[in-house]
Amino acid sequence: MKMLEGKVAFITGGASGIGAGTARRFAQEGAQVVLADVQAEEGERVRTDIEEQGGQALYVNCDVSDAESVRQAIQAAVERFGRLDVVFANAGINGVWTPIDELEPEEWDKTLNINLRGTYLTVHYAVPHLKKAGGGSIIITSSVNGNRTFSSPGASAYSTSKAGQVAFMKMIALELGRDNIRCNAVCPGAIHTNIEQRTEHRDTEKLGIEVELPEGSPALNEGQGEPVDVADTCLFLASDLSRHVSGVDIYVDGGASLLR
């Protein structure tokens, strides 16, 4: 029997990167997968890929910073597959990285609204369905930034949102334990996705923050990873193998962040 046979997984940011990699991995293990994203063309492509491999998937348009959009996306997932067992609050942006006195209020708000508010909204609307199913697993994509490393110049909004996600995860892990709902976070390091291409770096050289390891990183693969490395960690957290694991932040970076 496959590890997620009979389970329904709702994944935000499922159209690319870690979200798409995890969706494919979950589908390989028997899950019915819902891809929630604002990138319709990319999301439909992932859905098609999954279905061509014999899996079941649904793409739904979802802006995680908008409450009604999230509510409707989760409702569409339940209407299609009848239940909800796994929630992967993965959608996020790097946003603008710039000195704090140059970071505009609207830029701060956008990063926090997508990364932190989006996590809250996803969990808020999903929990009633997890309770109805008798329990389940919530997984949140946080980061090494804001939790173990603070060396990314100008990433104050991003790091704050990522630290907030871990605090939120730990609070709701205890809150939902009696409902047999587990909540954990993955904290990726350098994972090869296209998120960096959508990051705006502005005047960060002024900050003078630079970390260089003269002999390179001794971490696994020098700390460089692929989406599948995070996806396999999420598979463990989504499956019954992690039935007694809750309130934990797992660093998926080959140990690289231990150096900083």
N, C-alpha and C positions, 0 to 999 in steps of 0.2 A: 504493500500500500504506500502511496506517495505521502510525503510529509504534510501536505496541506490539502489532502483530498477532502472535498465537501465543504471547504471554507471559502468565504467571500472576503476579498481584500480590497479596500478603498485606498488609493494612492494619490496624493496630491503631488503636482509636479511630475506626473507620470509620463510626460511626452518626451523627455530627454534625460541624459545624464544618469544619476543615481536612481531616479524614479523609474525610468524606462528599464534600466538594468535589473532593478528589483522586480518590476512587473513581469518581465520575461522569466526571471528565476522562480517567482511564485507560481506562475502558470505551468512551468515545467514540473512543479511538484503538486499539481492538481488543483490549485486555487482558481476560482473565477475572479477575474481582476477587473477593477474599475479604474480607469485612467482619468484623473481630474486635472485639467490644465487649461491654459488660455491659448495654447499653440495647437489649433485644430488640425492642421495638416500633418504635423509631426505626431500628434496623438493618434490620429487615424492610421498612420503608418505603423505605429507600434501595435495597435489593435489588430491590424491585418497580419502583421508578422506572427503574433501570438496565435491567431486563428488558423493560419496556414500550418502551424506546428501542431495543430490539434487541440489547442486550448480555447477557453472562452473569455472574451474581454468586451468591455464597453468603454467608449470614450465619452466623457461629459465635459462641457465647457464649465470652468469654475475659476472665478477670481477669489482667491482665498482671503483677500482683505475685505470682501463684501459679504455681509452676513446672509443676505437672501440668496446670493449665488451659491454659497456653501450649502445652505439648507436644501436648496433645490437639487444640487448635485448628489448629496447623500440620499435624498428621497428617491431620485432616479435610480440609484444603485440598488436600493432595497426593493423598489418596484420591479426591477429587472431580475434580480437574483434571489429575492425573498428574505434575505437576512444580511447580517454584517458580523464578521468575526475578527477581522484584522484591519486596523487603521494605521496607515503610514503617513504621518504629517511631515512631508518631505519638501514641499514647495518653499523656495526661498530665493533671495537675491543677495549679491554682495553689495549692491548699491554704489554710493559715492564714497570713495576713500580720499579724505582731504583733511587738512588741519581743522581743529574744532572751531576756530574763529572764522573759518571760511565755509564750514558746513552749514547750509541753509536749513531753516526749520522744516521746510517741505521735503527736503532730502532726508533728513532724520526721520520724519514721519513716514515716508514711503517705505524705508527699510524696516522700521518697527511694525508698520501695519501689515506688511506681507509676511515677515518672518515670525513675529511674536503674536500679533493679533490673529494672523492666519492659522497659527497652531492652536490657539484658544478656540477659534470658531470651528475648526475641524473637529476637535475633541468635543466641544459643547454639543454639536448637533449629532455626533456619532454615538455618544455614550448611551442614550436611551435605547438604541438598536443593539448595542453590545449587551446591555442588561437583559433585553428581551431574549437574546440568543443564549443567555446563561453564562456569559463571560466572554473574554477575548483578550486580544493583545493590542496595545497602542504603542507605536514606535515613532519617535521624533528624531528628525535629522537636525542635530546641533552642529558643533564644530570644535576643533581643538582651540580655535580662536575664542577668547573670552572665558575659557575654562581652564586651559593649561598653558596657552601661549598668549603673549600680548605684544608681539614684535612686528605686527603688520601695521606699517605707518598709515595713520589716517582712518583706521577701521573702527572708530569709536562706536558708530551706530550699529555696525554689523556685529562687533564683539559683544555689545550690550544685549542685542537681541538673542544671540546664541547663549550667553550666560543665563538670560531670563528663561529660555526654553528648558534648560536643565533644572532650574529652580521650580518651574511649573511642573515638570515631569515628576519630581520628587514629591511635591505636594499631592498631586492627584494619584500617585501610586498608593499612598496610604488611604486617601479618600475612597478609592475604588476597590481596595483589596477585598472587602466583604462581598463585593459583587462579582468576585472571581475575574476581575479585569486587571491585567498586568500592564504596567507602563514603564518603558525604558527609552533611553536615548542612544543613538549612535553619534559619535563625534569624529567625523572623517578629518584626515589631514590633507595632503596633496593627492587628490584623486583627479585623474585625467577626464575632465568634462569640459563643456564649452562655457561654463559660468564666468570664467575669467575674461572671455571676450566681451561680456556684457557688463564688465566692471569699469567704472570711471575713476581713474587715478588723477587727482588734481593737486599739483604743488606739494606732493608728499615728500619730495626731495628736501624741502625746507625743514623737515622734522628730524633728519639725521639719525633715523633708526635703521640700523642695518646689521643683520646677523650673518656672518660667514664662518663656515667651518673649514679651516685651512686644509684639512686632509679629507674633506668630504664627510658625509653622514655615515655613521656605522649602523644606522637602523636598517631593518629589512628593506631590500631594494632601494636603499637610500631614502626611504620614506615615500617613494612614489607608488601609487596604487591605481587600480582600475575600478569602475563602477561595480564589477562583479565581486570585488573584495568586500564592499559594503553590502551588496545584495546577499551574499552568503551569511554575513553577520545578522542581517535582518531576517533571513530565513530561520535561523536559530531562534531569534526572539519571537517570531510569529508562530513557530511550531510548538508542539507539546514538549519538546526537549527542554524548553526554558520555563516549564510549568511552575517552578519555584524561584524564578528570577524576576524581581520587580524593583523599581526605584534605582536602577543602575545606569550609569553613563559609561559606554564602552568606546574606547579610543581605537579607531581603525586607521592607523597611520604607521604601522610597522615599528612603533616605538620612537619615532622621530621627535615627537614633542617633549620627550623626557630630557632633551638636550637644551631646551630653551627656558 
